[in-house]
Amino acid sequence: MKRPFLTIVATLILAVVLGCSGGGKGSSPGELTIYSGRSEALVGPLIDQFSEATGVKTSVKYAGTPQLAATLLEEGDNTPADIFFAQDPGGLAAVEQMLTRLPDDILGRVPAWASSSTGKWVGLSGRARTVVYNTEALTESDLPSDIYHFIDPEWRGRIGWAPTNASFQTMVTAMRSIWGEEKTGKWLEGIQANQPKTYPKNTPIVAAVGSGEIEVGFVNHYYLHRFLAEEGEGFPARNYHPQAGGPGAIIMVAGAGILEGSGNRSTAERFLGFMLSQVAQEFFANKTFEYPLAEGVAVNPGLVPLSEIPNPGLSADKLSGVKGTQQLLRQTGLLP
Amino acid sequence: MTTSSRLILSRLFSNAGRHPPALVWLTGLAVGAALLLAPVYLLVRTAGAGTEVWDLLFRTRVLETLARTLLLVVSVTAGCIALAVPLSWLTVRTDLPWRKAWAVAIALPLVIPSYVAGFIVVVALGPKGMLQQLLESLFGLNRLPEIYGFPGAWLTLTFLSYPYVLLTVGGALSRMDPSLVESSRGLGQGSWATFRRVVLPLLRPAITSGGLLVALYTLSDFGAVSLLRYETFTWAIFVQYESGLDRTLGAALSLVLVAMALGILGMEFASRGRSRYYRSDPGVPRPPGLARLGRWRWPALGFCGVVLAISLVLPASVLVYWAIRGISAGEPLVLLWGPARNSLVAGGLAALAAVFAALPVAVLAVRYPGAFSTVLERITHIGFALPGIAVALALVFFGANYATPIYQTLGLLILAYVVLFVSPAVGALRTSFLQINPRLEEAARSLGRPPWRVLASITLPLAKPGIASAAALVFLLVMKELPATVVLGPVGFNTLATTIWAAASEAFFAQAAVPALLLILVSSIPLAFLMLRQRG
């Protein structure tokens, strides 16, 4: 009994010691540590391309944007990360005090609305808010020109939404900015009165619209294109951008910033430069079905061109203030 | 050796009176301290919060969420016991045809992650799901009973978690002395009376320890309740972390969850009583005889079949369907050796570490009851009731700031797994220690063996089944663990669970189905080993 016991203890200690040998703060100049709130399936190939092109070794931690933001805040100055690549401006704004100001030649590559006014982070790809609808139940002409009118009683029982989802909350932030608190509160209550189905996030909403469980849902535009890619063009759902513009037609960004404590800022800047290059922007356009933000890169032919979406042109900054939105959502009973 | 050092040594390893050997209680103390990291972190964060916390906590909404959570915990636990006790009895003590195959199959749902199961329940049983489509084409039925809310959450969690009770009760049934049942029958009691008056009371510790796991797990589950839209406390906590980007409010709500867990533990402790569960006479228990089912064989098979159809056949067929559809649509079959190996390594190391951490706790709880043991044992169960993200952030906080060399290493991740999953290991070990007659240990000691050698040569070998099930349980839980793996894993450390999550969160179902099937397959090996061992 004694010897197997000792063997097990020795193995365990050895394993822990081996497991421990990878730690330590700050990467060397030829290395980058990236915290990515965007999934490996989407951006992994692109990061690999960067490594191949530059010889920089990248270590990427993939997790949800909020988890990574919380992790960065807990780590503080001890974070091993050089770059935070986030799904949404809210995540970047949450750690803004830990980020460093980016050089103008990076910020200047995207439209002014697509980066932070403090210059601490930059949008790398654009995503549109949209209304996804079931094509067997509805045509585009059945849909209101402004998202506000979904509070009309005719939409009772036909809507799906995800009040806990970050992108939805960004849209509510846009509503507060364009409509003001009172009208936004009225909209939230009006939709609730229409007994919408509540989902945890965008994907199940698009799935539910496709199956006919609901007729319309408030989502980001690219989820539909993934369903179309997996299920074929026959998938009975399409996107609609409210024609009167307003908060239902905003363009949001996924972006990135460099950590203040990063030991190799110039390599990190090279990474951001690469993400705004022709190659990377085309990757976003064609692989993740997002909108390229750098000048002169074509939009995927399957998407409505940005110029045809009546984007109210809110700056990324205006869309990052989640605090007030949270309060409003709590008051209306949508958040716990 | 000087007299004083000899004295110290003897204190360290001996058992003077009712005091545990110092080695045992010192390691117990270390384990307890590690497990307190999470609650301490939550207190630190909550203390840093503003008055907003009080506004958030003292609202009717919180009370409603509390009531909803308790309803789910009680009903899921009851449902799991109602399913698992007859299933265990059928597969351990009767001549049910193919009982060993059944035993393995009905335990398998344990390895399905709840975020996968929840999604499948929606796809299969949702308003426009597969079942409805089928019934519509056959009978023109266009409405099914509502699955969202309580019914769906209850169904998903019950059919996922009953194997916890299956494992504890199955173990106890297989070790139960058959002579007790025979005496009861010999004294003229019928089989139902024997079951009620002899078997059931003997199974009580196993049922409560399995039920406790189910209750705590239900408290901590996020995947199923979020997909089926039943707002529990853990759901509210995740919303704070996820959409509020607010660590302080999340921490405050997590503390309420800790309080609920302690309440449940208090009830479990109160129900334990002072009964003894070991054989009083020496000698080897005979292998139990098998009860004959006779004409009851068919209803019994039907019962097993229905449970299996809902808990395993349904999710597995949806996954196979997705995988085949994806592959036939030209989806590349990605090789998953890396994630599979990482899952195995993490699961194996965590299982070892958790068993070592659980041993002193279980020894103290069974052999040296008292205030210290009670507090220690309760602490070990807190982690299991907390959402993974809260425990993960606690270890980020301590790791990054106070233990930098091990931060973002496998070592810290294993520690997180121990904090999260030592509870089932303690439960399994405790149940099996309860069935060891302390007089065996006393006899060995009276023959001059030091206590730690008694532990190594008598107690541990006798507790082997308990050790095996503790290790297997932790292994299986680690295999499907998500939040802590994602946050604390070394950079680039992908497991099967993180691969599933990455694909499913981007709606790549075909890519999620293959690792999910692989996860079930890999986990089924230790599970099959465990279930077959319980059945001789």
Interface residues (C-beta under 8 A of the other chain):
Chain A: M1 K2 F5 I8 V9 T11 L12 A15 V16 V17 L18 G19 C20 S21 G22 G23 G24 K25 T33 S39 E40 A41 L42 S59 V60 K61 Y62 A63 G64 P66 Q67 A69 A70 T71 L73 E74 E75 G76 N78 T79 P80 G90 G91 A94 T164 N165 A166 Q169 K197 T198 Y199 P200 K201 T203 P204 V206 A207 A208 S211 G212 E213 Y223 R226 F227 E230 G232 V322 Q326 R330 G333 L335 P336
Chain B: L56 R61 V62 T65 F119 V122 V123 G126 P127 K128 G129 Y148 S226 L227 R229 E231 W235 A236 V239 Q240 Y241 E242 S243 G244 L245 D246 R247 G326 A329 E331 L349 L352 A353 F356 I389 A392 L393 V396 F397 A400 N401 T404 P405 I406 Y407 Q408 T409 L410 G411 L413 I414 A456 S457 L460 P461 P483 V486 V487 G489 P490 V491 G492 N494 T498 A502 A503 A504 S505 E506 A507 F508 F509 A510 Q511
